[in-house]
Amino acid sequence: VQLVESGGGLVQPGGSLRLSCAASGFTFREYAMSWYRQAPGKGRELVASIPSGGGRTYYVDSVKGRFTISRDNDQNTVYLQMNSLKPEDTAMYYCRGFGSWGQGTQVTVSS
């Protein structure tokens, strides 16, 4: 199983980023996928999740209305569109699925 995140970077407050997670080694379309984040000195937090066929998604309150999780089952990829970014969104973002974690991609929101 391999989960490879990409799309992180440095962005100014109010900016946007789109994270991608390419999955392999399992039947992607059969599993829910999630994005987590971990800020320095804090625990890992579930940010958003999406069921296997899309549909009802979950968001932590702090990102509702700003982040959107989506998936492409043909491309075995899950996305996290992040808009109106805030400094408190700064963290390492991890993809999770099939009980596995990606290596993470750093998101830094700073002026």
Buried (B, 14 or more C-beta within 10 A) or exposed (E): EEBBBBBBEEBEEEBEBBBBBBBEEBEBBEBBBBBBBBBEEEEBBEBBBBEBEEEEBBBBEEBEEBBBBBBEBEEBBBBBBBBEBBEEBBBBBBBBBBEEBBEBBEBBBEE
